[in-house]
């Protein structure tokens, strides 16, 4: 979880500089409020992440020699999943384009699973999100996002995403300045999101 950022200002005023100091205080406070808004806006909910970043690796661990168990492409409200035989290591595919990664998958191992929905499960108190189930409408398969995986560098690439089903991660390539993802809130209002 991302902690709120708190800014503390230490201000001093001396004799004739009191008026200019007050103006500086107002400017500092305005700048800090602006920074806080930008920071909170840079955290991207899962629903937006799947729209913004279309290609996701499913791995058992986010280390360079982890095998890529699957590669999912989310486009136009649908998901296509590629499986590999043999499995490539994460470091072997990080620099490849999406098309090159898809070419690595055997044609028989690539399937368009159709439309996907996000099914939000609240915690026991009904106050926070416990799990978000990424489900395909027709196939019924999917992955359960349970925790955020914060942005981490790997070689010249930065990866961020979610821990899914306790034993796997779903990660995507992001810019090194990216602040991270978060699970959608219970009040997220989108067509492909349901609350359990």
N, C-alpha and C positions, 0 to 999 in steps of 0.2 A: 504494500500500500504506500501511496505517496503521502508524506507528511506535509501539512500546511507550512508555508514559508512565512516566518514572522520577521519583520524588519524593526529594529530598534534604533532610534535616532538619539544621539547625544548632542544636545544643543547648548551653546553658551552665548551669552549676550554681554557686550562690554560697551559702556558709555555711549559714544556717538554711533557705534555700529549696530545699535539695537534695532533700528528700523530696517536696515538692509539684511540683518540676520533674520528678522521675521519674514521678509520676502523670500529669503533662501529656504527657510523652513517650509513655507507653503509649496515651493517648487520641489523640494526634496520629497515631501509627502505625496504630491501629485505623481512624481516619477516612480515612487515606490508602489503606489496603488496601481499604476499602469503596468509595472513589472509583474505584480501579483496576478493581474488579470491575464497578461500574456502567458505566464507560467501555467495557470490553471487551464487556459484554453489550449495549450500545447499537449496536454494529456488527452490521448485519443481513445474513445470508447471502442470496444471490440467491434460493434456494428459498423462504425465508420472505418475502422482499420481494415476490415474485410473488403470494403469498397475502395479504399485508397491504395492499399497494397494487395495486389491480386495474387501473388505467388507465395506459398507457405510450405516450409519443410516440416515433416513430422519426423522427429528423432527421439531416441530414448534418453538422450542426455545432450546438452549443448556443449560439446567438446569437439575438437577438430577431427578425431577419428571415429566419431559416432556414425553409425550407419543410417542412411536416409531411408526410412521405412516407407515413406510416401511423399508425394509432391502434389499439393492441391492448388488449383487455379480458380479463383473466385471472380467471375465476370458476368455482368448483366443479370445479377440475381441467381445465377446458377454456379454449380461447382463441378469441376472435372478433376478426377484423382488419377495420378500415375503411380504405378508400383514398379519396382525394379527387380531384376533377376540377372546377375547378382546385385546386391545392394551397394551403391557407391558410398564412400565416406563423405561426410559433410565438407571437408576441406577440398575434395575433388570437384564439387559442384558449385561452390560459392561464387566463383568468378564467371560461371557460364550464364548465358542468357536463358530466359524461360524456354525458348524454342529448342535450344541445345539440350536442356535438361529433359524436356519432353521426348526428344529423339533418343535419349538413353533408355527410356522406358520401352519395353516390348509393346508393340501395338495391341496385343491381346491383354496387356496389363493396364491399359488406359481406358477409363470409363467416364462418360458424362453422367453424373448422378442427378442432373436436373436442378430444380429450384431448391434453395435451402432456407431454413427458418432458424431463428434464435429463440430458444425456449428458456426463459429466465425462471430459476427456482429461488424463492426467498429463503432466508435462514429460518430457524425455528421460531424466532420472534416476529417474523414478517417485516423486519425493518431494513435489512440489507440483503444484497444478492449473495447467494451461496454458490450457485453453479449456473453457467450458461451452456445449454446444450445446443451445439451446432448440428442441426439435423437436416437430412435431405427429405424432401416431401414424398417422393415416390419410393425410394429405396429404404428409407427409415434408418439408415446408418448415420454415424456422426462422431463427434468428439465432445467431451464435456470440459469446458474451460473452467478451472477452479482457482487459479492464481496467476498473477501477472509475472512474467519474466522480464525484468528491466533491461534496457539497452546495454549490450556488452560487446566490446570489440573482439573480432576474431580475424587475425591477419589484417587486411585492408578493408574489411567489411564490418559493419555493426549490425547485430541481430537483436531483435526484440520480439516478444510474443506472449504466450501463455503456457502454463503447465496444464496439461490435459490428462484426465483419467489417472492421476497420481504417478503413472509410470512413463509418461511421454511429454514432449513439448511440441508446440506448434509455433514456429518462429519464421519471421520474414526479414528481408534485408531492408534496413532503414538508413537514413542519413545520420552521420555521427552526432549531429546537433539535436536529434530527435529526443524528446523528453520521456516518452513511454506511452504504454497503453493502460487502460483500466477496464474493468468489467462494467457493462452498461448498468445504469441505475434502474430501480423499480419504476420510475416515472418516464423512462424512455418511450417515446411514442413514434414507432415506425411500423410500416405495413408488415414487415417480415418478422416482427418480434411479438411473442406471446408471453404472458406471465402465468406460471403454473398455479 
